[in-house]
Amino acid sequence: MSFNKILLLIGCCFIISFDLLGNPVIWHWISYSPSDSWQPGQEAESSLVWHDLELLHQFSFDGIVTYGTLDSLCRIPRLARRFGFHNIIMGVWIDTNMMNNQQGIELAIGYHEDADAIYVGNEALFFNRVDTNYLKRAMDTIRFTTGKPVTTSEHWTMYFQPGYQSWLLQNCDFLFPILNPTDNGIFDPDTGALWVKAQFDSLRAIAGDSVEIIVKEAGWPTYSDSFQQRTWANEGFQDRFFTGLDYFYLEDTLSYHCFEAFDGWWKNWGPTQRYWGLFDSERHPKLYAQGLGIYESPSRYQNRLKSRIWSNGLKGILNNLSNEPIILFDINGRKVIDLKSDAIGMPVVPTGIYFIRFSDGVIYKTIITH
């Protein structure tokens, strides 16, 4: 595969396909570290990774980015390819341990075949783990040996800093920034989605059309060990944040990986760090993930329903429909009821997540409470 074709492949932010019923489905990308009891320094068993990838693919994830090659993580791209993932970016962790760095580079070279691209270093410059000379040598070694597009991933501010900006533009085959709103003092999820898009557009203005931009991390925590932070660190806000990013998927150009697949129980350096997963460490889907695989078209439903959360049950929805018939499904795809706004009597459904199918096929995720 040629360099330009690889960039074209990894530059597509999502794929729309169709399920067995003919319903369109969005395929997302995600940042991945193994679930369950895995932690750095422990071998990632193939069976654990396989079941993780199986789950992610079932929930409409088609692209994946990893964080390292040690601990058998180098095998993830091969397993992901066998499972049907189409966009795979392999990570090489870089820190101050030069022996580990060298081993990680060698493993990336040895297992590069199933990766579409490789990034070297996760905020390695931002945290002063290595300097640009060291990082350039590592990136060039992998680039020249594998023939793959190579980059590094940095905190978004590094792409705007004098000196680092020009270095990153000159040495990266594509830009791979990290954009997490709550780490930057933004605690409203709607504003957070707009902020990610604004930073993406700012990078696009700097890079021009010749350099691809893919956000490596954009995420929202669902819990905090700090009681005060739980007002914004919760599943409802994560759902709103990613729903906002989905809007930009459909209405504009935005390429990003959801951060992250699973809660990392071993992350002990901040009150929210353990809780960024779209799934918990035991693979249970959180609120946003429960609705993945359902295609939502904001431009078509935005004038019909003005809210995503209804506090008056079905009556609150029907009062906004102007006699338009709908079908209500639960999160497992089972039809609950056919509805019309002039229906006699009002059925009661339990509080929960539902999907509304309009007569023209548009599906909209909603939350009903009482």
MOCOR-V235571 format. One record per residue. SS is DSSP state (helix for helix, strand for strand, loop for the rest). PSI is psi in degrees with one decimal (* if undefined). NEAR is the number of other C-alpha atoms within 8 Angstrom. Layout:
ss = <SS	SS>
psi = <PSI	PSI>
near = <NEAR	NEAR>
This chain:
ss = <loop	loop	helix	helix	helix	helix	helix	helix	helix	helix	loop	loop	loop	loop	strand	strand	strand	strand	loop	loop	loop	loop	loop	strand	strand	strand	strand	strand	strand	strand	strand	loop	loop	loop	loop	loop	loop	loop	loop	loop	loop	loop	loop	loop	loop	helix	helix	helix	helix	helix	helix	helix	helix	helix	helix	helix	helix	helix	loop	loop	strand	strand	strand	strand	strand	loop	loop	loop	loop	loop	loop	loop	helix	helix	helix	helix	helix	helix	helix	helix	helix	helix	helix	loop	loop	loop	strand	strand	strand	strand	strand	strand	loop	loop	loop	loop	loop	helix	helix	helix	helix	helix	helix	helix	helix	helix	helix	helix	helix	helix	loop	loop	loop	loop	loop	loop	strand	strand	strand	strand	strand	strand	loop	loop	loop	loop	loop	loop	loop	loop	loop	helix	helix	helix	helix	helix	helix	helix	helix	helix	helix	helix	helix	helix	helix	helix	loop	loop	strand	strand	strand	strand	strand	loop	strand	helix	helix	helix	helix	helix	loop	loop	loop	helix	helix	helix	helix	helix	helix	helix	helix	loop	loop	strand	strand	loop	loop	strand	loop	loop	helix	helix	helix	helix	loop	loop	loop	loop	helix	helix	helix	helix	helix	helix	helix	helix	helix	helix	helix	helix	helix	helix	helix	helix	helix	helix	helix	loop	loop	loop	loop	strand	strand	loop	strand	strand	strand	strand	strand	loop	loop	loop	loop	loop	loop	loop	helix	helix	helix	helix	helix	loop	loop	loop	helix	helix	helix	helix	helix	helix	helix	helix	helix	helix	helix	helix	helix	helix	helix	helix	helix	loop	loop	loop	loop	strand	strand	strand	strand	loop	loop	strand	loop	loop	loop	loop	loop	loop	loop	loop	loop	loop	helix	helix	helix	loop	loop	loop	strand	loop	loop	loop	loop	loop	strand	loop	helix	helix	helix	helix	loop	loop	loop	loop	loop	loop	loop	helix	helix	helix	helix	loop	loop	loop	loop	loop	loop	loop	strand	strand	loop	loop	helix	helix	helix	helix	helix	helix	loop	loop	loop	loop	loop	loop	loop	strand	strand	strand	strand	strand	loop	loop	loop	loop	strand	strand	strand	strand	strand	loop	loop	loop	loop	loop	loop	loop	loop	loop	loop	loop	loop	strand	strand	strand	strand	strand	strand	strand	loop	loop	loop	loop	strand	strand	strand	strand	strand	strand	loop	loop>
psi = <134.4	161.8	-47.0	-36.4	-35.6	-43.3	-36.3	-40.1	-52.2	-10.7	-7.2	121.5	-23.7	165.5	136.6	120.1	-167.7	140.9	-174.4	-20.5	3.9	11.5	133.1	143.4	134.7	132.4	119.1	172.0	155.1	148.8	131.7	128.8	149.4	154.7	-162.8	-131.7	8.3	147.7	159.8	138.6	-8.2	137.7	133.1	105.0	142.6	-37.7	-37.7	-49.1	-41.9	-45.0	-34.5	-49.3	-37.0	-46.0	-48.0	-39.5	-35.7	-29.3	25.5	37.5	128.2	-13.7	150.1	145.2	135.0	176.5	-6.2	177.2	-16.3	172.8	30.1	10.0	-18.1	-19.5	-9.8	-46.9	-39.9	-44.6	-40.8	-40.8	-42.0	-28.9	-10.0	6.7	140.3	-19.8	106.0	120.2	119.9	136.5	145.8	112.7	132.8	125.4	-155.5	-5.3	98.1	-30.4	-43.6	-39.5	-46.4	-40.8	-40.6	-40.1	-43.6	-39.4	-38.2	-41.7	-40.6	-25.1	28.1	-13.8	-39.5	2.1	138.0	-26.0	166.6	134.6	145.0	107.9	128.6	99.9	33.0	-35.3	-40.2	-39.1	11.2	36.1	-37.6	170.4	176.4	-31.8	-46.4	-46.1	-39.1	-41.6	-42.4	-44.3	-43.8	-39.3	-47.3	-40.9	-48.8	-28.3	-37.9	-25.2	9.6	155.0	137.0	142.3	-176.6	163.8	127.1	155.8	139.7	-29.6	-25.8	-26.6	-8.3	-3.0	133.1	139.9	-61.2	-37.8	-51.9	-35.6	-44.6	-41.2	-34.1	-28.5	-4.9	131.3	-22.7	155.5	140.7	62.9	160.7	123.7	88.2	110.5	-44.1	-23.6	-9.0	25.4	18.2	116.0	7.2	124.0	-34.2	-43.4	-36.3	-43.1	-41.7	-37.8	-44.3	-45.0	-38.9	-42.8	-38.1	-45.3	-35.7	-41.1	-38.6	-38.9	-35.3	-44.0	-24.6	-167.8	-5.9	-15.0	124.2	146.6	125.6	122.9	121.9	-36.8	126.6	116.5	177.3	126.8	152.5	1.2	164.1	144.9	-12.4	120.8	-38.8	-30.6	-9.6	-11.9	-27.2	-18.0	86.0	166.5	-34.1	-42.1	-36.1	-41.2	-44.8	-38.7	-51.6	-31.0	-38.2	-41.1	-35.5	-35.9	-43.1	-30.1	-47.3	-29.2	-14.9	-167.8	114.0	119.0	123.8	157.5	131.2	132.5	117.1	-177.2	-56.7	148.8	138.8	95.4	-22.1	-6.3	106.9	23.0	17.9	155.9	-21.6	-6.3	-28.4	-9.9	33.9	-5.0	150.5	-16.0	153.6	180.0	-15.1	15.0	15.2	129.4	139.7	-175.4	-51.4	-43.7	-27.7	-23.4	4.7	150.8	-11.0	127.8	125.4	129.0	92.5	-38.3	-19.8	-27.1	-9.0	-25.6	-2.0	-49.9	124.0	-3.0	156.9	-10.3	124.7	120.6	-2.8	33.1	-147.5	-28.0	-37.6	-34.4	-49.1	-29.8	-12.5	7.3	-14.6	50.7	12.3	125.0	146.2	163.3	134.9	128.9	152.1	-178.4	-12.9	6.2	7.8	134.6	131.0	-48.7	151.4	137.4	144.9	149.1	-18.7	16.5	145.0	128.1	158.1	108.7	153.3	128.6	149.5	154.3	135.8	-168.5	131.5	167.4	130.3	124.7	120.5	169.2	-25.3	10.7	-11.0	134.8	136.8	128.0	135.7	162.9	128.0	128.0	172.4	*>
near = <4	5	9	6	8	12	11	8	8	9	10	8	13	10	8	8	8	9	8	5	5	6	10	10	12	13	13	13	15	13	14	12	8	11	14	7	6	9	8	5	6	7	8	11	7	6	6	10	13	10	8	11	10	9	9	10	11	7	9	12	13	12	12	14	14	12	11	11	16	10	10	10	11	13	9	10	12	11	10	12	11	7	9	7	13	7	12	15	13	18	13	16	12	12	10	6	7	7	6	7	12	8	9	13	12	8	11	13	10	6	10	9	5	9	12	12	11	13	13	15	13	11	9	12	10	9	6	7	10	11	8	7	6	8	11	9	8	10	13	8	8	14	11	7	7	8	8	10	13	14	14	12	14	15	11	10	7	10	12	8	8	6	6	10	11	8	8	10	10	6	8	10	9	12	15	12	14	12	13	11	15	9	6	6	6	10	9	8	11	9	9	13	13	10	9	12	11	8	10	11	8	8	10	10	7	6	9	7	6	5	10	10	13	14	14	14	14	14	14	13	14	14	12	13	7	8	6	5	10	10	6	8	14	11	12	9	13	16	10	11	14	12	9	11	11	8	11	11	12	9	7	7	8	10	12	11	16	14	14	14	13	15	14	13	9	6	8	8	5	6	9	13	12	11	13	16	14	14	13	12	13	7	11	7	10	10	11	15	10	8	9	9	9	12	11	8	11	8	6	7	10	8	6	7	10	6	5	8	8	14	8	9	13	12	8	10	10	12	8	8	11	7	8	9	11	11	12	13	14	11	10	5	6	7	8	8	7	8	10	10	11	5	7	4	4	7	5	6	6	6	9	7	10	12	12	12	12	11	8	4	7	12	12	12	12	11	11	15	11	7>
